[in-house]
């Protein structure tokens, strides 16, 4: 029920104690005693509190001294009520109800009453609060019933609203509150799929601030457990991979993440746990890859920050590159076979696409080697600059509208695969390879593909919202069609055909056999829109996208990429469009032949700072080949400012 341990017990037993988490599991619950107590309401609580306050005021008017002990005695009736209610599954589970049936859409709990009740309780004497917390502890150790239905788990949401669980003023308090939280998360994580589905729906109804508070609560718990694991004598990930408390909290966070995926309440970065950056990430990744069945943070990649995921990708790429380098070295030593530890492409500027395509096809086995570029007829050693220039020129050529591989939308400034392209699959294969190489070589590309592309790469279904991102005018028309309640057939005059433009000419493609004879009506409009969106995003570009995907996965076929969300892959490839932090960039700059306090350098940074953001982007584009910064910020950029006469020039 709590720690997800698999235990065997005789069929004849009515209850058993789990030796791992110490929870008592009742298989044949006895609710007769619990039915005698009355559930709590905000009205009842306030009435009881007012009665106690009246007693207190009466004593004060008679000049009776009320010390702390006497005050506690006055509020003993509240203490008994809370002890009874919060220690009983039946009482607490039926408290603060909103009068509606508990189902997927409604938890049945009046959350505002629950929050107000806690506010009232926390203003009462310490003995009352202590009684409530002790009762919660008692209930969580023995809920007394198997939790199988949605209506069985309301009490857990009520407990989660307790603001004291997020309070950590001193070590003993932190330990006590985390002991309660580990049981709440444990029980929530071990519920059946129907209950988990209900929780996702219920969480989606929380206000953003309320929802964020739940994320923060789990983060605080996870950070505490990770800190303990780091102080352990055991190495990481051994210290936490069998910790059921971390696993339970991660599973509950997964429910919140699923909620956010549906309702988009907060940015995905809110789910990153800072302490997860300080674990042995590659050890965790290798443990996850080996499928031992033990806990690994890579099972829940939304907890791992973008920077840490990039480190995993880079380390994985480095390992694969080192493997290729060793293979080249041993081939040369033992087989007298000359093999280069780098993937070297010798390309002509006048025949860039064909040269690149031919050499990448010839070196498919070497794509995970570190990339070096040589331009035919030009001297120069590639220390990263030529590689960036090759990416820039190649991407510019492949995505040029005149080349015809991609179509552009003027409203969104985004491009999409041209279903009518005359180019062979090899060209789209090359685009996929280029994107993969950019990731493996930590290079940002100036590519304007929509999020739908990265969703499709991860086999995530795409829909009308994805079409809206890069074809807003068309999507708006389809939404208008869906919302229209009148005579669609005569107003819209549409049949089941899709309109596509092929080099200035309009082509009509039936969405279903005989689609040109079937009119769109109120009864079939949803089907029409679904087929239209599917045609534009999937079927019409099946050949082009299939080749693109093959090329991409030829380079990025490892498990490391599966840690990313589509939004993160987009950031990885395109970089971030956040404002440029000049001070961060300045801190990462290396000077050769200059001193950072020299007048020329001081003037340079002064001019850059004074530039408009648009001009700063243009400068960045000139220097790096992209106007975007790395996904993790400008602090990850490394610039060099070199004196012109530094031994390489007579000027």
C-alpha positions in Angstrom: 0.0 0.0 0.0 2.8 2.4 0.8 6.3 1.3 -0.3 5.3 -0.8 -3.4 7.0 -3.9 -1.9 5.7 -7.3 -3.1 4.8 -9.4 0.0 3.3 -12.8 0.3 0.8 -13.5 3.1 -1.7 -16.3 3.9 -5.3 -15.9 2.5 -6.7 -16.4 6.0 -5.1 -13.2 7.5 -7.2 -10.1 8.0 -4.2 -7.7 8.2 -0.4 -7.6 8.1 2.4 -5.2 8.8 4.8 -4.4 6.0 8.4 -5.0 7.2 9.8 -2.3 4.8 7.6 0.7 5.6 5.9 -0.4 8.8 2.4 0.2 7.4 -0.4 -2.0 8.7 -2.6 -3.2 5.8 -6.1 -4.2 6.7 -7.5 -6.7 4.1 -10.8 -7.1 5.9 -11.6 -3.7 7.3 -13.8 -3.1 10.3 -15.6 0.3 10.0 -18.2 -0.2 12.7 -16.2 2.0 15.3 -15.4 4.6 12.7 -19.0 5.1 11.6 -19.9 6.4 15.0 -17.8 9.6 14.6 -19.0 12.7 12.8 -17.1 14.0 9.7 -15.8 17.6 10.0 -17.1 20.6 8.2 -15.8 24.2 8.3 -19.0 25.3 9.9 -18.8 22.7 12.7 -15.1 23.6 13.3 -15.8 27.3 13.5 -18.7 26.7 15.9 -16.6 24.6 18.2 -13.7 27.2 18.1 -16.1 30.0 18.9 -17.5 28.1 21.9 -13.9 27.7 23.3 -13.1 31.4 22.6 -16.3 32.4 24.4 -15.1 30.4 27.5 -11.7 32.1 27.3 -13.2 35.5 27.1 -15.6 34.8 30.0 -12.6 33.8 32.2 -10.7 36.9 31.2 -13.7 39.2 32.0 -13.7 37.6 35.5 -10.0 38.5 35.8 -8.9 34.9 35.9 -5.3 34.4 34.8 -5.1 32.1 31.8 -1.6 30.6 31.4 -0.6 28.3 28.6 -1.7 25.2 30.4 -5.1 26.6 31.2 -5.5 27.8 27.6 -4.8 24.2 26.4 -7.5 22.9 28.8 -10.1 25.4 27.3 -9.4 24.1 23.8 -9.4 20.4 24.8 -12.8 19.8 23.0 -11.3 20.9 19.7 -8.2 18.7 20.4 -10.6 15.7 20.8 -12.5 16.5 17.7 -9.4 16.8 15.6 -7.9 13.6 17.1 -11.0 11.7 16.3 -11.5 13.0 12.8 -7.9 13.0 11.5 -7.2 9.5 12.9 -10.3 7.9 11.3 -10.3 7.1 7.5 -14.1 7.3 7.4 -14.4 10.6 9.2 -11.6 12.4 7.4 -12.6 10.9 4.0 -16.1 12.3 4.4 -15.0 15.7 5.8 -15.2 19.0 3.8 -17.4 17.5 1.1 -18.9 19.8 -1.6 -22.2 17.9 -1.9 -21.2 16.4 -5.4 -20.5 12.9 -6.3 -16.8 11.8 -6.5 -15.9 11.0 -10.1 -13.2 11.7 -12.6 -14.1 15.3 -13.0 -14.8 16.1 -9.3 -13.0 15.0 -6.2 -16.0 15.7 -4.1 -14.0 17.9 -1.7 -14.6 21.6 -1.1 -11.0 22.7 -1.3 -11.6 26.3 -0.2 -13.3 25.0 3.0 -10.4 22.6 3.6 -7.8 25.4 3.3 -9.9 27.7 5.5 -10.2 25.0 8.1 -6.4 24.6 8.3 -6.1 28.4 8.7 -8.4 28.2 11.7 -6.6 25.2 13.2 -3.2 26.8 12.9 -4.3 29.8 15.0 -5.2 27.5 17.9 -3.0 26.4 20.8 -0.1 24.1 20.2 -1.8 21.1 21.9 -4.6 21.2 19.2 -2.1 21.3 16.3 0.0 18.5 17.9 -3.1 16.3 18.3 -4.0 16.8 14.6 -0.5 15.9 13.4 -0.3 12.8 15.7 -3.7 11.7 14.4 -2.6 12.1 10.7 0.5 10.0 11.5 -1.7 7.3 13.1 -4.0 7.2 10.1 -1.2 7.1 7.5 0.4 4.2 9.4 -2.9 2.3 9.3 -5.6 3.6 6.9 -7.8 0.6 7.9 -9.3 0.0 4.4 -7.9 -1.1 1.0 -7.9 2.0 -1.2 -9.4 0.9 -4.5 -12.1 3.5 -5.5 -11.9 7.2 -6.3 -14.1 7.9 -3.3 -11.6 6.1 -1.0 -8.8 8.6 -1.5 -10.3 12.0 -0.7 -8.6 11.9 2.7 -5.2 12.0 1.0 -6.0 15.3 -0.8 -7.2 16.8 2.5 -3.9 15.8 4.2 -1.9 17.2 1.3 -3.5 20.6 2.0 -1.9 20.8 5.4 0.5 23.8 5.2 2.6 22.4 8.1 3.9 19.7 5.7 5.9 22.4 3.8 7.3 23.9 7.0 10.9 23.0 7.9 12.2 25.4 10.5 14.5 23.0 12.4 15.9 19.5 11.8 13.4 17.7 14.1 10.4 19.4 12.4 11.8 18.5 9.0 12.3 14.9 9.9 8.7 14.6 11.4 7.0 16.3 8.4 9.0 14.3 5.9 8.0 11.1 7.8 4.4 12.0 7.1 5.0 13.0 3.5 6.8 9.7 2.7 3.6 7.9 3.7 1.3 10.2 1.7 3.5 9.9 -1.4 3.9 6.2 -0.8 0.1 5.6 -0.6 -0.6 7.9 -3.6 2.0 6.2 -5.7 0.7 2.7 -5.1 -2.9 3.4 -6.0 -4.4 1.7 -9.0 -4.6 3.2 -12.5 -8.2 4.4 -12.1 -7.3 6.4 -9.0 -4.2 7.8 -10.7 -6.4 8.9 -13.7 -8.7 10.6 -11.2 -5.9 12.4 -9.5 -4.6 13.7 -12.8 -8.0 15.1 -13.6 -8.4 16.6 -10.1 -5.0 18.2 -10.1 -5.9 19.8 -13.4 -8.7 21.8 -11.6 -6.2 23.3 -9.1 -5.4 27.0 -9.6 -1.8 27.5 -10.9 -0.5 28.8 -7.5 -2.0 25.8 -5.7 -0.6 23.4 -8.3 2.8 25.0 -8.1 2.7 24.6 -4.3 2.3 20.8 -4.7 5.3 20.7 -7.1 7.4 22.6 -4.6 6.3 20.3 -1.8 7.6 17.2 -3.7 10.8 19.0 -4.7 11.6 19.8 -1.1 11.1 16.2 -0.1 13.2 14.9 -3.0 16.0 17.4 -2.3 16.0 16.2 1.3 16.2 12.6 0.3 18.9 13.2 -2.3 21.0 15.2 0.2 20.8 12.3 2.6 21.9 9.9 -0.2 24.9 12.1 -1.0 26.0 12.1 2.7 25.7 8.3 2.7 28.7 6.0 2.9 27.4 4.3 -0.2 28.3 5.7 -3.6 25.7 7.1 -6.0 23.4 5.8 -7.5 23.6 2.8 -5.0 22.7 5.1 -2.1 19.2 5.9 -3.5 18.3 3.3 -6.1 16.5 1.1 -3.5 15.0 4.1 -1.6 11.2 3.6 -1.9 10.7 7.1 -0.5 12.4 8.8 -3.5 10.7 6.4 -5.9 7.3 7.2 -4.4 7.8 11.0 -4.6 9.0 10.7 -8.2 5.9 8.7 -9.1 3.6 11.4 -7.5 5.5 14.1 -9.4 4.8 12.1 -12.6 1.1 12.5 -11.9 1.5 16.3 -11.6 3.6 16.2 -14.8 0.9 14.3 -16.6 -1.6 16.9 -15.4 0.6 19.7 -16.7 0.9 17.9 -20.0 -2.9 18.1 -20.3 -3.6 21.5 -18.9 -0.2 23.4 -19.4 -0.2 25.1 -16.1 3.5 25.8 -15.6 6.7 25.7 -17.7 8.3 22.2 -17.8 11.4 23.7 -16.1 9.4 23.9 -12.9 9.7 20.2 -12.7 13.5 20.2 -12.7 14.9 19.3 -9.3 18.1 21.3 -8.5 19.6 18.5 -6.3 19.2 16.0 -9.1 22.0 17.9 -10.9 24.5 16.8 -8.1 24.0 13.1 -8.4 26.3 10.8 -10.5 24.3 11.4 -13.7 26.2 9.0 -15.9 26.1 6.3 -13.2 22.3 6.9 -13.0 22.0 6.8 -16.8 24.0 3.6 -17.1 21.9 2.0 -14.3 18.7 3.0 -16.2 20.1 1.6 -19.4 20.9 -1.7 -17.8 17.2 -2.2 -16.8 18.0 -3.5 -13.3 14.5 -2.6 -12.1 16.0 -0.3 -9.5 15.1 3.4 -9.2 16.9 5.8 -11.5 16.2 9.5 -12.1 16.4 8.8 -15.8 13.1 6.9 -15.4 11.6 10.3 -14.6 13.6 12.6 -16.9 11.3 15.6 -16.2 13.2 15.9 -12.9 16.5 16.3 -14.6 17.4 19.9 -15.8 18.2 20.7 -19.4 21.8 21.3 -18.6 22.2 17.9 -16.9 20.5 16.2 -19.8 22.9 17.9 -22.2 25.8 16.7 -20.1 24.4 13.1 -20.4 24.1 13.5 -24.2 27.6 15.0 -24.4 29.1 12.3 -22.2 27.3 9.6 -24.2 28.5 11.2 -27.4 32.0 11.5 -26.0 32.1 7.9 -25.0 30.9 6.8 -28.5 33.5 9.2 -30.1 36.2 7.7 -27.9 35.2 4.2 -28.9 35.4 5.2 -32.5 38.8 6.8 -31.9 40.1 3.6 -30.2 38.8 1.5 -33.0 40.7 3.8 -35.5 43.9 3.5 -33.4 43.8 -0.3 -33.1 43.0 -0.7 -36.8 46.1 1.4 -37.5 48.3 -0.6 -35.1 47.2 -4.2 -35.6 45.8 -4.2 -39.1 48.0 -1.6 -40.7 44.7 0.0 -41.7 44.8 3.8 -41.7 41.7 5.2 -40.0 41.1 8.7 -38.9 39.8 9.4 -35.4 37.7 12.2 -36.8 34.9 12.4 -39.3 36.5 14.7 -41.9 34.4 16.1 -44.7 36.2 17.8 -47.6 33.5 19.9 -49.4 33.4 22.5 -52.1 31.5 25.7 -51.5 30.1 25.6 -55.0 28.8 22.0 -54.6 28.1 22.0 -50.9 25.0 19.8 -50.7 26.1 17.1 -53.1 29.6 16.8 -51.6 28.2 16.7 -48.0 25.5 14.1 -48.9 28.0 11.9 -50.8 30.6 11.9 -48.0 28.1 11.4 -45.2 26.7 8.4 -47.1 30.2 7.0 -47.5 31.0 7.5 -43.8 27.8 6.2 -42.1 29.8 4.2 -39.6 31.8 7.2 -38.6 29.0 9.7 -37.9 29.5 9.6 -34.2 33.2 10.7 -34.5 34.0 14.3 -33.8 33.3 16.3 -36.9 36.0 18.3 -38.8 35.4 20.3 -42.0 37.8 21.2 -44.8 36.8 23.5 -47.6 38.4 22.5 -51.0 41.0 25.0 -52.1 41.2 26.8 -48.7 43.9 26.5 -46.1 42.8 26.3 -42.4 42.6 24.0 -39.5 39.1 23.4 -38.1 39.1 24.3 -34.4 35.3 24.6 -34.5 34.9 27.7 -36.7 34.8 25.8 -40.1 32.4 23.3 -38.7 30.0 26.1 -37.6 30.3 27.7 -41.0 29.6 24.4 -42.8 26.4 23.9 -40.6 25.4 27.5 -41.4 25.9 27.3 -45.1 24.4 23.8 -45.5 21.3 24.7 -43.4 20.8 27.9 -45.3 20.9 26.0 -48.6 18.7 23.1 -47.6 16.1 25.3 -46.1 16.1 27.9 -48.8 12.5 28.3 -50.2 14.0 28.3 -53.7 15.3 24.8 -53.1 11.8 23.6 -52.6 12.3 21.1 -49.8 10.4 23.2 -47.3 7.4 25.5 -47.4 7.2 28.7 -45.3 4.3 30.3 -43.6 4.4 34.1 -43.5 2.3 34.4 -40.4 4.3 32.1 -38.2 7.8 32.4 -39.9 8.1 28.7 -39.6 8.7 26.0 -42.2 7.3 22.6 -42.9 8.2 19.6 -45.2 7.0 20.3 -48.8 4.7 17.4 -49.7 5.3 18.2 -53.4 9.1 18.5 -53.3 11.0 17.0 -56.3 14.0 16.3 -54.2 14.9 12.7 -53.5 14.7 11.1 -50.0 18.5 11.4 -49.8 18.2 15.2 -49.4 15.7 14.8 -46.5 17.9 12.1 -45.0 20.8 14.6 -45.1 18.7 17.2 -43.2 18.1 14.6 -40.5 21.7 13.7 -40.3 22.7 17.4 -40.1 20.3 17.9 -37.1 21.7 14.8 -35.4 25.3 15.9 -36.0 24.5 19.4 -34.6 23.3 17.7 -31.3 26.4 15.5 -31.1 28.7 18.4 -31.9 26.9 20.9 -29.6 26.2 23.3 -32.4 23.1 25.6 -32.6 21.3 25.7 -35.9 19.3 28.5 -37.4 16.3 26.2 -38.2 12.6 27.3 -38.1 10.9 23.9 -37.8 7.8 23.9 -35.5 7.4 21.8 -32.3 5.3 19.3 -34.3 8.5 18.1 -36.0 10.2 17.2 -32.7 7.0 15.6 -31.4 6.9 13.4 -34.5 10.6 12.5 -34.0 9.6 11.2 -30.5 6.5 9.4 -31.8 4.2 11.8 -30.0 0.8 12.3 -31.8 0.3 15.7 -33.3 -3.1 17.5 -33.6 -4.9 20.7 -34.5 -3.0 22.7 -31.9 0.3 21.7 -33.5 -1.0 22.8 -36.9 -2.0 26.1 -35.4 1.6 26.8 -34.3 2.9 27.0 -37.9 -0.3 27.4 -40.0 -2.3 29.8 -37.8 -4.7 31.0 -40.5 -5.6 27.6 -41.7 -6.0 26.3 -38.2 -8.3 29.2 -37.3 -10.5 28.4 -40.3 -10.8 24.7 -39.1 -11.6 25.9 -35.6 -14.3 28.2 -37.0 -15.7 25.2 -38.8 -15.8 23.1 -35.6 -17.5 25.9 -33.7 -20.1 26.7 -36.4 -23.6 25.6 -35.4 -25.4 26.5 -38.6 -25.8 24.8 -42.0 -22.2 23.9 -42.7 -22.9 22.2 -46.0 -24.3 25.3 -47.7 -22.2 27.9 -45.8 -18.8 26.3 -46.2 -19.4 24.2 -49.3 -16.6 21.9 -48.5 -16.1 18.3 -49.4 -13.6 15.8 -48.0 -10.6 17.0 -49.9 -7.4 18.7 -48.8 -5.9 21.7 -50.7 -2.2 21.8 -51.1 0.0 24.2 -53.1 2.6 22.7 -55.4 4.9 25.4 -56.8 2.1 27.9 -57.3 -0.5 25.4 -58.4 -3.4 24.3 -56.2 -3.9 20.5 -56.0 -6.9 18.8 -54.4 -6.4 15.4 -52.7 -9.3 13.3 -51.5 -9.0 12.6 -47.7 -11.0 9.4 -48.1 -12.0 7.4 -51.2 -14.6 9.4 -53.1 -14.0 12.3 -50.8 -14.7 14.9 -53.5 -18.4 13.7 -53.5 -18.9 13.7 -49.7 -19.9 17.1 -48.3 -18.8 18.3 -44.8 -21.8 18.5 -42.5 -22.5 19.0 -38.7 -22.4 15.3 -38.2 -19.1 14.6 -39.9 -17.2 17.9 -39.3 -15.0 16.5 -36.5 -14.0 13.6 -38.8 -13.1 16.0 -41.6 -10.9 18.2 -39.4 -9.1 15.1 -38.0 -8.5 13.7 -41.4 -7.3 17.1 -42.8 -4.9 17.7 -39.9 -3.6 14.1 -40.2 -3.1 14.5 -43.9 -1.1 17.8 -43.5 1.0 16.6 -40.6 1.5 13.0 -41.4 0.3 11.3 -44.6 1.2 14.0 -47.1 4.8 14.1 -45.9 5.3 10.4 -45.1 8.1 9.9 -47.6 9.9 13.1 -46.7 9.6 12.9 -42.9 10.5 9.1 -43.0 13.8 9.9 -44.7 14.5 12.8 -42.3 13.7 10.7 -39.2 16.0 7.9 -40.5 18.9 10.3 -40.9 18.3 11.9 -37.5 18.3 8.5 -35.7 21.3 7.3 -37.6 23.2 9.8 -35.5 21.1 10.1 -32.4 19.8 6.6 -32.0 21.0 6.2 -28.4 18.9 6.2 -25.3 20.1 9.6 -24.1 17.8 11.4 -26.5 14.7 9.7 -25.1 15.3 11.7 -21.9 14.2 14.9 -23.7 10.7 16.4 -24.3 10.0 17.8 -27.8 10.4 21.3 -26.4 13.8 20.4 -25.0 15.0 18.9 -28.3 13.9 22.1 -30.0 16.0 24.1 -27.5 18.9 21.7 -28.0 18.9 22.2 -31.8 17.8 25.9 -32.1 19.0 27.3 -28.8 17.1 29.8 -26.7 15.7 33.1 -27.8 15.9 34.6 -24.3 17.5 38.0 -24.0 21.2 38.0 -24.2 22.9 38.3 -20.8 26.0 40.4 -21.8 27.6 40.1 -18.3 27.4 36.3 -18.4 28.8 36.3 -22.0 31.6 38.6 -20.9 32.5 36.3 -18.0 32.9 33.4 -20.4 35.2 35.2 -22.9 38.9 34.4 -23.3 41.3 37.1 -24.5 44.4 36.3 -26.6 46.8 39.1 -27.2 44.5 41.4 -25.2 44.0 42.2 -21.5 40.3 42.4 -20.4 40.9 45.8 -18.8 42.5 47.3 -21.9 40.7 50.3 -23.5 39.8 48.4 -26.7 38.1 45.6 -24.8 36.3 47.9 -22.4 35.0 50.0 -25.3 33.9 46.8 -27.1 31.7 45.6 -24.2 30.4 49.1 -23.6 29.2 49.3 -27.2 27.7 45.8 -27.1 25.8 46.6 -23.9 24.5 49.8 -25.5 23.2 48.0 -28.6 19.5 47.3 -29.1 18.6 43.6 -28.5 18.1 43.2 -32.2 21.6 44.4 -33.0 23.0 42.2 -30.2 21.4 39.2 -31.9 22.9 40.2 -35.3 26.4 40.4 -33.7 25.8 37.0 -32.1 24.8 35.7 -35.5 28.0 37.1 -37.1 30.2 35.6 -34.4 28.6 32.2 -33.8 26.5 31.5 -36.8 23.3 31.7 -34.8 21.4 34.5 -33.1 20.3 32.2 -30.3 22.1 31.3 -27.1 22.6 27.7 -25.8 19.5 26.2 -24.1 21.2 26.6 -20.6 22.0 30.2 -21.1 24.9 32.5 -22.2 27.1 31.1 -19.4 27.6 28.0 -21.6 29.0 30.0 -24.5 32.8 30.3 -24.8 34.0 33.2 -26.9 37.6 34.2 -27.8 38.7 37.7 -28.7 42.0 37.6 -30.4 44.4 40.3 -31.4 44.7 40.4 -35.2 48.5 40.5 -35.1 49.0 37.4 -32.9 51.5 35.5 -35.0 49.1 34.4 -37.7 49.0 37.7 -39.6 51.3 40.4 -40.9 48.6 43.0 -40.4 
